[in-house]
Amino acid sequence: MNGQRITIEQAMQNARKQVPGQVIHVDLEMENGLLVYEVFISTAEGRVYQVDVNAKTGVIVDIDQESSMFFNR
């Protein structure tokens, strides 16, 4: 696979298809042996979600609602 992966822009686009809103942060992490983009999205309702996107395939692997207090500015 040559370590090829999708771009951060592709990861954000895929995540926003599942959770519409504003991307507020993105990390690239290894989770359970899988390289994922952790895309944090703030929705119009004020909720924050972490959407995990497989960095090689672009497939959404997990969506979790986060505590928004960690993302207030």
N, C-alpha and C positions, 0 to 999 in steps of 0.2 A: 504493500500500500504506500510505500515511500513516505509515510508520515503526512500524506496529503490530508487537508481538512478544508471545510468550508470557511468562508471569510466571516469576520465578526458582523459585517453588514447583512450577510445571508442569515446568520443566526438570529439577529435582531428582527429581521423581516419574518422569519418562520415563527418566532415567539409571538410577535404582534398579531399574527393571523389567528392565534389561539386565545390571546389575551390582549384585546385592543387597549391602547394607552400609550403613555410616554415612557420610553426606556430611560431609566435613571442610573443604571450601573450594569456593567458586564464583566465577568471574570471567566478565565479559562482554568478549569480545575480537573483533577483526576478523581472520579468517584467510582468506587467498586471496580477498578480496573478499566473504566471507560472515560475517555477524555470528553468533557462536556463544557459547553458555554453555559454559564449561569447568567441568565438575562433577568434583571429585576425591572419590573414594569409597574408604574403607578397608573391606576385607572381613574376615570372621571369621578367615580364614587369615593375616591380617596383610599382605596385598598392598594396594597403592594403585593405583587406576586413574584415568585422566583420560578422561571421557566427554564428547565434544563434541556439543552439542545445537543444531541450527539454531534460532536465536532467533525466527524468523518462523513456522516450521512445526512445531517440536517434534520433528522427525525426528533420530534419532541419525546423525551423520555420521562419527564416528570413535571408537574405543576403544583406548587405549594403557595398558600397564602402566608405572607410574612406579617410580622408586627410592624405597622407603619411607623411606630415611634423611633425606630432605628434609622429611618430615612427622612425624617422631618428636618427642614433646614432652618 
